[in-house]
Amino acid sequence: MARKKHFTKTPGLYFFNIKMGHNNTITISRKTKEAAEYAFSNYLSQKKDAEWLGKWDGKKFVETEWKIAS
């Protein structure tokens, strides 16, 4: 059985999930919104199953809307 890697969500960071299989989800964080959007769009361009979570404010995700930068 695989071990889960535990981490704490730091307030002020942007998060998104990448689903890599049946029970395998990777949570990725970035410090700035620009860096997070760039990384997220790269995963989408690779046809990965990605889910934008938004900015963690300590209790919930805010800025949960993601738009493709034109």
N, C-alpha and C positions, 0 to 999 in steps of 0.2 A: 504494500500500500504506500502510495506516495505521501510524503510529508508536505504539509502546507507551510508556506513561508509567511509568517505574520509580520505586518508592518502597521504603522499608525499613519492615518491620513493627516497631513500637515495643513493647517489652515492657510489659504492663500495660493495653493498650488492647483493646477488644472489636471484633471484625470480623464482617462478614457480606457476602455477595455478592448482587448483583442481576443476573440474566441479562436482557439487553436485546435479544437477537437471536441469530442463528446463532453468530457468533464474537465477541460483544460482552458482556463481563462487567465490571461495575463493583464494586470492592471498597470498602466504606465502613467507617470506623472511628469509634468514639466513646470518650470518656474514662471514662465511668461505665456500669455495667451497666444502670441505669435508663434512661439516654438511649439506649443501644443497643437495648434491648428496645422502647422507645417508637417509635423510628425503624423498626425491623424490623417491628413490628406494623402500622405505617402502610403500609409497602410491601405486606404481605400483604393488608391490607384493600382495596388498589387492584388486587388480583388479579395482582400481579407475581410472577415466578418468583424467589423469594428463598431463600437458603441461609444458615443460621446457622453461623458458624465457631467462635465462642467467644472466649475471652481468650488472647492470645498471651503466653507466658511466656519467650520468647526462643529456644525450641527446638521447641515444639509448641503446639497449641491445647489449652487446658484449659477447663473449664466449657462443654462442647460441647452440653449438653442445654439446650433452650429450651422453656419452658412458657408457655402463655398465662396472663397475669396475670388473676386474677378479682377 
